[in-house]
Amino acid sequence: MNIPTPAATRAPAATRTLTCRAVLFDMDGTLVDSTAVVEEVWGEFAARYGLDIAEILRTSHGVQAADTVRRFAPEGADVVALTAELGAMERVRTAGIIALPGAADLLRSLPAQAVALVTSADRTLADIRMDAAGLDMPATAVTADLVTRGKPHPEGYLMAAGLLGVNPEDAVVFEDAPAGIAAGVAAGIRTVAVGPNAGELPAGVLHIADYRAVTASVETDAAGRQLISFRL
């Protein structure tokens, strides 16, 4: 396995290679650009309660909706009901949802049995957004309703690696938000940050703008197991 170059001294993109047995993708901001819907829904929530929408967006990206509601809702608010209401709003708003550049081609190039989605959205919303973006839902998906602790806790990524039958060190995570990047790192999985919202990167985390320059090749090792090699 290649050891990723630390962020502070990372090599030019054309020279970076990661080899793994499984690939774990976040959804919003990583495979799917749902920015317009997210900002619209949370903007309405903020306006209702006189909250700072910039602060909500800064801290909520990649985090389960219930955790954000719990943090910002007024004292005494019904967190469960508010979360359900926001979820219902998000499920009927798909305008502007698109796939990140290169995401569809990259997913098609990967062996289906080695790919998982790990998202802070529930399964219904994940299905809606992947479909709206024109992306196939991976057969293995760890959604918010399957975990007890959301990102930045590593539970979701560890669960996905287990479902795919690989050790954390044999997987790679693609993530866009600080909470998700922290979850991947805490799981002991090599993590690649995607897009402009990753924040300050932990040592060893590589960064890509999108997937247009990313290629993947699939080989078989001496034991007959598949290996996926990414050029970033």
N, C-alpha and C positions, 0 to 999 in steps of 0.2 A: 504494500500500500504506500502511495506517496504521502509524505507529510506536508500539509499545507504551509505555505510561506506566511509568517506573521504579518499582520496587517500593516505594520509600520514599515516593512521592507519588502512588501509583496512584489513579485515579479510582474512584468508586462503580461497582459491577459493572454496573449498568443502562446506563452510558454507554460501556462498553468494547466496541470492535469490532476484529476482526482479519480481514483479507482475504487469501486464499491460493489456491493452485492444487492443493495436496495436503495431506493430514492424516496424521500419523504417530503412532500410539498405542503406548505401552507396554501390557503386559497386567496383571500382578499389581499390585494396588493402584491401577491406573489405569482399566482396564475391568472387572477381575475382583477381587472380594474373596476371597482365598484365605488370609487371616490364620490361621484355625484350623488348617489343614493345615500351613502353613509352620512355625508355632510348635510344633506337635506333632512334626514330623519333626526339626527342628533341636534341639528339647528332648531327644529321645532320643539324638541325636548328642552333645550336650553332656554328658548324664548318663553316657554310656559312657566318656568320657575325662576326666570331672571338670572340664569347662570352664564358663566363665561364659556362661550362655545369654543374659543381657541384653546382653552385649558382642557376642555372635554376631549377635543380631537387630539390634542397633544398626548394625552395619557390613555386614551381608550383604544388606540390602534393595536389590533392583534389580541385584545383582551375580550373575554366573554362579556356580553351585554349586561348580564346580571351583576357582574362585578362593578361595571361602570355606573349602573343605576344605583347600586348600593353606596357607592362612593359619593355621588353628587345629588341624589334625590333629597328633598327636605326631610327633616326629622319627622318620623311618624308616617312617612309615605309607604304605600303598599308596594314593596319592591317587586314581588312576584307579579302583581297585576300590571305594573308599569313595564316590566320587562316583556311580558306577553303582548302588551299593546304595541311597543316598539317593534317587536318581532313581526307582528301582523302587518305593520306599516311597511317593513322592509320586504316582506314576501310578495307584496303586490306592486312594488316599484322596481322595474328592471330597465327603465330607459337609461341609456348611456353605459350600461355594463358591457364591457368588451374583454377579450383575452389580451394579456400582455404580449407584445411583439415576440414572435418565435415560440410562444408557449405550446400552441397546438402541434406544430411540427416536432418539437422536442418530445412531447408526451407520446406521439405516435411512434417515435423511434425507440421507445423503451419497452422492455418486456413487461407485459401487464402484471405478471405475478410478482414483480419486484418493485411495484409502485404503490404508495399509499398517500392519501390526503389526510392532513391533520389540521383541523380548523376549529376556530372558536365559535363558528356558526353551528346551529343545530342542523340535523340531517335535512329537514325540509328546506331550509334556506340555502344550504349548500347545493342541493339538487337544483333549485331554481336558478341560482347564480351561475353554476357551471353550465347549465343548459342555455341560459341567456347569453353567455360568452361563447357558445358553440364548442364547448369542451366536453369530452366524455368523462363521466365520473369514474375514478379508479374503483376496481372491485373491492379494494380495502380502503375504508374511510373511517377515521376516528373523529367524530364530531362532538360538539359540546355536551350532548345528552348521554355520551358514553363515558365521560370522565367525571371524577369528583372534584378535581382541582385543575383549573384552567391555567393557561400560560400567564406568567413565566414559569410555572411549575412544569417539570419535564414529563409528567404522567402521560400526556397524549403521545409524545414521541416515543417514549419507552413502550407504550402499548402497541403502537404501530410497528415498531421493530420486532416485537414479539409475535405479532400476527403474521408478519412476513417471514418469520423464522430466522432472523439474523441477529447477531450481536450488535450493540450500538456502534462499536468501532468499525463495523463493516457496512455502515449506512452513511448517507449524505442527506442533510436537510437543506432545503431552499426556503428562505424566510425573508420577509421585508421589514418587520417591525421590531423595535427593541425587545418587547416582551417575548416574541416568538424566537428571536435570536438567542435570548437568554435561556429559553426553554431547551433549544437544541444543544447549546453548550452545556447546560446542566445535565442533560441526558448522556453526555459523553459522545455526542455525534458530531462529526465534522460538519460545519455549517457555512453556507454561502448566503450572503446578504444580497437582496435583489432590490433595485430601484433606489429612489432618492430619500426614503424615510427611515433608513436603518439607524441613524444616529451614529455615535462614536462606537466603532467596532472593537469587540474584544480581540485580544491577540489570537492569531490563527484563523480568524474569520475572513474569508475572501469576499470580494464584492463584484457584482456585475450590474450593468444598467438594465438589461433585459436579456432575452434568450436568443437574440438574432445572431450573435457570434458564438453561441454555445453549440457544440456537437457532442453526440454520444455514440460510442461504438460498443457492441456486445460481443464478447468472446467467451470461450469455455476453457476452464483451467484443467490441469491434469486429472483432477478428481471428477470432472464432468459437471462442475458447477459454473453457473454463469457469472461473468464479471462485466461490469459496466464501467467504461472509461469515459470521463467527461473532459473535453478541452474547453476551457473557459476564457 
